Amino acid sequence: MNDPDGPTPDGVVDTSEGSSGAPTMASPAPAKKGAAKKAPAKKGTAKRAAKKAAKKTPAKKSPAKRASAAQAAKFPRHTLERALRIPTALYEQNGGKAATRLEAVTFTGATALSGPLNVELSSAQKYGLLEPADEGKLALSDRARRAVAPQSPTDRVAALREAVLLAPDISEVYNYYRGEQLPDTAFFTNALIDRFKIPADKVAEFQQIFDDTIRFADLLDESGPRPRLIDVGRDDDQPIKTPGVPRKLSVPAGTTCFVMQPFAGALGSYYETIFKPAIEQAGLEAMRADAEIFATGKIIDQIWRGIHAAKVLVAELTTKNPNVFYELGIRHSATT
């Protein structure tokens, strides 16, 4: 039978005696609709939590990106001609005196030191055109002065070629191919990546800078069927000092090197472009069986004397030329 006074509130003990005389617990009132549901999260809370988690756990770089970061490009990011722009302005507008980085770029007409201008300054330093000075300033190198304001007919080209030998990556590629024809584009690209470790994504940029710089320094001979790098280290008219490498070895004057090679065909030009410069670089006197030993008398006698008098001999056997094998046989007969 229901209590006439109505239901007992939740959690309150009913002390009225029932049929058994024991206190009874009133039945709990039905829960209000939605009371058991959790309060809804504030809008955006989940997104903010995800952002915080992302900040705490930075994304891992892919192997390709890690390799690219470890293999940064070292070469100047400008051609030699472009890298001369700021040194030229520093000479013409500031009398060649040292200047801060900001001052240096303002002489070119710039109003602020931007990222691209910082890279251009870096390129000038990599070519050895600008060098550190007191108080954090940059000064013109002697090389830059000779390039900008030459004092003799050979000053400018010699200074430009020295700059090529100082530039990272550019100098390595030039020294490897100097005196030789440049390979085809595909082979050259592979060599740049595998041998010289130029980042693959920078190869096209490097090739453009290398080609323009080599031409600007007058180091490319394009008179033949394929471009060839001029080896100025073997040119007495335009010497370039390579640190640690003597220009000539100490050998007795008049010591000869006899060259046995075909006079015509694809290898005919090797004597003047490759063999003779290399022989003279070693301090020897180059000689072969043509105008250099031609005189009155039998030519075969002169060849015999030339071969026997030479301390060093070079034989080009690629084309199996019979005259070359004959001359080589003469030398063999003298040593057996």
C-alpha positions as CSV (number, residue, x, y, z in Angstrom):
1,M,0.0,0.0,0.0
2,N,1.4,3.4,-1.0
3,D,2.5,5.9,1.5
4,P,-0.1,8.6,1.5
5,D,2.6,11.3,2.1
6,G,4.2,10.4,-1.3
7,P,7.6,8.7,-2.1
8,T,10.6,9.1,0.0
9,P,13.5,11.0,-1.5
10,D,16.4,9.1,-2.9
11,G,18.9,8.0,-0.2
12,V,16.7,8.6,2.7
13,V,15.9,5.7,5.1
14,D,12.2,5.1,5.8
15,T,11.9,4.5,9.5
16,S,8.3,3.6,9.4
17,E,7.5,0.0,10.4
18,G,6.3,-2.3,7.8
19,S,4.7,-5.6,8.2
20,S,7.9,-7.1,9.6
21,G,8.5,-4.2,11.9
22,A,12.0,-3.5,10.2
23,P,13.0,-0.3,8.6
24,T,12.9,-0.4,4.8
25,M,14.8,1.5,2.2
26,A,12.6,3.5,-0.2
27,S,12.9,2.7,-3.9
28,P,15.1,5.1,-5.7
29,A,13.4,7.6,-8.0
30,P,13.9,7.0,-11.7
31,A,17.0,8.8,-13.1
32,K,16.3,12.0,-15.0
33,K,16.7,11.7,-18.7
34,G,20.3,12.3,-19.8
35,A,21.6,12.5,-16.2
36,A,24.1,9.6,-16.8
37,K,25.5,11.3,-19.9
38,K,28.9,13.0,-19.6
39,A,29.0,16.7,-20.2
40,P,29.9,17.3,-23.9
41,A,33.5,18.4,-24.6
42,K,34.0,22.0,-25.5
43,K,34.3,22.7,-29.2
44,G,37.9,22.5,-30.5
45,T,39.3,20.7,-27.5
46,A,40.2,17.5,-29.5
47,K,41.8,19.6,-32.2
48,R,43.9,21.5,-29.7
49,A,45.0,18.3,-28.1
50,A,46.0,16.8,-31.5
51,K,48.1,19.9,-32.3
52,K,49.9,19.7,-28.9
53,A,50.7,16.1,-29.5
54,A,52.1,16.9,-32.9
55,K,54.3,19.5,-31.5
56,K,55.7,17.2,-28.9
57,T,56.4,14.4,-31.4
58,P,58.0,15.9,-34.6
59,A,57.5,14.1,-37.8
60,K,60.5,11.9,-38.8
61,K,62.3,12.9,-42.0
62,S,62.2,10.5,-44.9
63,P,65.6,8.8,-45.8
64,A,65.7,10.8,-49.0
65,K,65.3,14.1,-47.1
66,R,67.9,13.1,-44.5
67,A,70.3,12.2,-47.3
68,S,69.7,15.5,-49.1
69,A,70.3,17.4,-45.9
70,A,73.5,15.6,-45.3
71,Q,74.7,16.1,-48.9
72,A,74.4,19.8,-49.2
73,A,75.7,21.6,-52.2
74,K,79.1,23.2,-51.7
75,F,79.6,25.0,-55.1
76,P,79.0,28.7,-55.5
77,R,75.4,29.3,-56.4
78,H,76.3,32.0,-58.9
79,T,78.5,32.1,-62.0
80,L,81.9,33.7,-61.7
81,E,80.7,36.6,-63.8
82,R,77.7,37.2,-61.4
83,A,79.9,36.8,-58.4
84,L,82.1,39.6,-59.6
85,R,79.2,42.1,-59.4
86,I,79.6,43.1,-55.7
87,P,83.4,43.1,-55.7
88,T,83.3,45.4,-58.8
89,A,80.8,47.7,-57.0
90,L,83.0,47.7,-53.9
91,Y,86.0,48.7,-56.0
92,E,84.3,51.4,-58.1
93,Q,82.0,52.8,-55.4
94,N,84.1,52.4,-52.3
95,G,87.6,52.7,-53.6
96,G,88.3,49.1,-52.9
97,K,88.1,49.6,-49.2
98,A,86.7,47.0,-46.8
99,A,83.0,47.2,-46.0
100,T,80.3,45.5,-43.9
101,R,78.1,43.1,-45.7
102,L,75.3,45.6,-45.7
103,E,77.5,48.4,-47.0
104,A,78.9,46.0,-49.7
105,V,75.4,45.3,-51.2
106,T,74.3,48.9,-51.0
107,F,77.0,49.8,-53.4
108,T,75.2,47.7,-56.0
109,G,72.0,49.8,-55.4
110,A,70.3,47.5,-52.9
111,T,68.7,48.9,-49.8
112,A,68.7,45.9,-47.5
113,L,70.7,42.7,-47.0
114,S,68.3,40.1,-48.2
115,G,68.7,36.3,-48.4
116,P,69.6,36.2,-52.1
117,L,72.3,38.9,-51.6
118,N,73.8,36.9,-48.7
119,V,74.1,34.0,-51.1
120,E,75.7,36.2,-53.7
121,L,78.3,37.4,-51.1
122,S,78.9,33.7,-50.2
123,S,79.5,32.9,-53.9
124,A,82.1,35.8,-54.1
125,Q,83.9,34.4,-51.1
126,K,83.9,30.8,-52.5
127,Y,85.6,32.1,-55.7
128,G,88.2,33.9,-53.5
129,L,87.0,37.4,-54.6
130,L,86.1,38.6,-51.1
131,E,87.9,37.7,-47.9
132,P,87.2,38.5,-44.2
133,A,88.7,41.7,-42.8
134,D,88.8,43.4,-39.4
135,E,85.5,44.2,-37.5
136,G,83.5,41.6,-39.4
137,K,84.0,43.4,-42.7
138,L,84.7,42.0,-46.2
139,A,87.7,43.1,-48.3
140,L,88.6,42.7,-51.9
141,S,91.2,40.0,-52.5
142,D,94.2,40.6,-54.7
143,R,92.6,38.2,-57.2
144,A,89.5,40.4,-57.3
145,R,91.5,43.5,-57.9
146,R,93.4,42.0,-60.8
147,A,90.0,40.8,-62.3
148,V,88.3,44.1,-61.8
149,A,91.2,46.5,-62.5
150,P,93.9,44.6,-64.4
151,Q,97.4,46.1,-64.6
152,S,98.6,44.0,-67.5
153,P,97.0,42.1,-70.5
154,T,97.2,38.8,-68.6
155,D,96.0,39.9,-65.2
156,R,92.3,39.5,-65.7
157,V,92.2,36.1,-67.3
158,A,94.8,34.7,-64.9
159,A,92.7,36.0,-61.9
160,L,89.5,34.5,-63.3
161,R,91.2,31.1,-63.8
162,E,92.6,31.2,-60.3
163,A,89.0,31.8,-59.0
164,V,87.9,28.7,-60.9
165,L,90.6,26.6,-59.1
166,L,89.4,27.9,-55.7
167,A,85.7,27.3,-56.1
168,P,84.4,24.2,-54.3
169,D,83.2,21.4,-56.7
170,I,83.9,23.5,-59.7
171,S,87.6,23.2,-59.2
172,E,87.3,19.4,-58.6
173,V,85.4,18.9,-61.8
174,Y,87.8,21.2,-63.8
175,N,90.9,19.5,-62.5
176,Y,89.6,16.0,-63.3
177,Y,88.7,16.9,-67.0
178,R,91.4,19.5,-67.7
179,G,93.1,19.0,-71.0
180,E,90.3,16.6,-72.1
181,Q,87.0,16.8,-74.0
182,L,84.0,17.0,-71.8
183,P,81.9,13.8,-71.8
184,D,78.4,13.7,-73.3
185,T,75.6,15.2,-71.1
186,A,74.3,11.8,-69.8
187,F,77.8,10.6,-68.8
188,F,78.7,14.0,-67.3
189,T,75.5,14.0,-65.2
190,N,76.3,10.5,-63.8
191,A,79.9,11.5,-63.0
192,L,78.7,14.6,-61.2
193,I,76.5,12.6,-58.9
194,D,78.6,9.5,-58.4
195,R,82.2,10.8,-58.5
196,F,81.9,14.4,-57.4
197,K,78.9,13.9,-55.0
198,I,76.8,16.8,-56.4
199,P,73.3,16.4,-55.0
200,A,71.0,15.0,-57.7
201,D,68.5,17.8,-57.4
202,K,71.3,20.4,-57.9
203,V,73.0,18.8,-60.9
204,A,71.2,20.9,-63.6
205,E,72.0,24.1,-61.7
206,F,75.7,23.1,-61.2
207,Q,76.1,22.3,-64.9
208,Q,74.8,25.7,-66.0
209,I,77.0,27.5,-63.5
210,F,80.0,25.3,-64.5
211,D,79.6,25.9,-68.2
212,D,79.1,29.6,-67.9
213,T,82.0,30.0,-65.5
214,I,84.4,28.0,-67.6
215,R,83.5,30.0,-70.7
216,F,83.8,33.3,-68.8
217,A,87.3,32.3,-67.6
218,D,88.3,31.4,-71.2
219,L,88.9,27.8,-70.2
220,L,86.9,26.1,-73.0
221,D,88.3,25.3,-76.4
222,E,85.3,24.9,-78.8
223,S,87.3,24.9,-82.0
224,G,87.2,21.1,-82.4
225,P,84.3,18.7,-82.9
226,R,83.7,18.6,-79.1
227,P,84.4,21.1,-76.4
228,R,87.7,20.6,-74.5
229,L,88.9,22.1,-71.2
230,I,92.0,24.1,-71.6
231,D,94.7,23.0,-69.2
232,V,96.2,26.4,-68.3
233,G,98.7,24.7,-65.9
234,R,100.6,23.6,-68.9
235,D,100.4,27.0,-70.7
236,D,103.5,29.1,-70.1
237,D,101.6,32.2,-71.3
238,Q,98.9,31.9,-68.7
239,P,100.4,30.1,-65.7
240,I,98.2,29.2,-62.7
241,K,99.8,28.3,-59.5
242,T,98.3,25.1,-58.0
243,P,99.4,24.9,-54.3
244,G,101.7,22.0,-53.7
245,V,102.3,21.1,-57.3
246,P,105.6,22.3,-58.9
247,R,105.3,23.6,-62.5
248,K,108.4,21.6,-63.6
249,L,110.5,18.8,-62.2
250,S,114.2,19.3,-61.8
251,V,115.8,17.5,-64.7
252,P,119.0,18.3,-66.7
253,A,118.5,20.8,-69.5
254,G,118.1,19.2,-72.9
255,T,116.7,15.9,-71.6
256,T,114.4,14.7,-74.3
257,C,111.2,12.6,-74.5
258,F,110.5,11.0,-77.9
259,V,106.9,10.6,-78.9
260,M,105.9,7.8,-81.2
261,Q,102.4,8.4,-82.6
262,P,100.4,8.8,-85.8
263,F,100.6,12.3,-87.4
264,A,97.1,12.2,-88.9
265,G,93.6,11.1,-87.9
266,A,91.8,11.5,-84.6
267,L,95.0,11.2,-82.6
268,G,97.1,13.5,-84.8
269,S,96.3,16.6,-82.7
270,Y,97.2,14.9,-79.4
271,Y,100.8,15.9,-79.7
272,E,100.2,19.6,-79.5
273,T,97.2,19.5,-77.1
274,I,98.2,16.7,-74.7
275,F,101.6,15.0,-75.1
276,K,103.8,18.0,-75.6
277,P,102.3,20.2,-72.8
278,A,102.5,17.3,-70.4
279,I,106.1,16.5,-71.3
280,E,107.2,20.1,-71.0
281,Q,105.3,20.3,-67.7
282,A,107.6,17.5,-66.5
283,G,110.7,19.6,-67.5
284,L,111.5,17.5,-70.6
285,E,112.0,18.5,-74.2
286,A,109.3,16.9,-76.5
287,M,110.4,15.4,-79.8
288,R,108.8,13.3,-82.5
289,A,109.6,12.2,-86.1
290,D,108.6,15.2,-88.0
291,A,109.6,18.9,-88.2
292,E,111.3,18.8,-84.8
293,I,114.1,16.5,-86.0
294,F,113.9,17.1,-89.8
295,A,117.2,18.2,-91.2
296,T,119.6,17.4,-94.0
297,G,120.3,13.7,-94.2
298,K,118.3,10.5,-94.1
299,I,115.1,10.8,-92.0
300,I,115.5,7.2,-90.7
301,D,118.9,8.0,-89.3
302,Q,117.5,11.0,-87.5
303,I,114.7,9.0,-86.1
304,W,117.2,6.4,-84.9
305,R,119.3,9.0,-83.2
306,G,116.3,10.8,-81.7
307,I,115.0,7.5,-80.2
308,H,118.3,6.4,-78.8
309,A,119.1,9.9,-77.3
310,A,115.7,10.2,-75.5
311,K,115.6,9.4,-71.8
312,V,111.8,8.9,-71.9
313,L,109.6,7.6,-74.7
314,V,105.8,7.8,-75.3
315,A,104.2,5.4,-77.7
316,E,100.5,5.8,-78.8
317,L,99.5,2.3,-79.9
318,T,95.7,2.8,-80.0
319,T,95.3,2.7,-83.8
320,K,98.1,0.1,-84.4
321,N,99.9,2.4,-86.7
322,P,102.8,0.5,-88.5
323,N,105.2,3.5,-88.3
324,V,104.7,3.7,-84.6
325,F,105.3,-0.1,-84.1
326,Y,108.4,0.3,-86.3
327,E,109.8,3.1,-84.1
328,L,109.0,1.1,-81.0
329,G,110.8,-1.9,-82.5
330,I,113.9,0.3,-82.9
331,R,113.9,1.1,-79.3
332,H,113.4,-2.5,-78.2
333,S,116.3,-3.5,-80.4
334,A,118.6,-1.1,-78.4
335,T,117.6,-2.5,-75.1
336,T,117.9,-6.3,-75.9
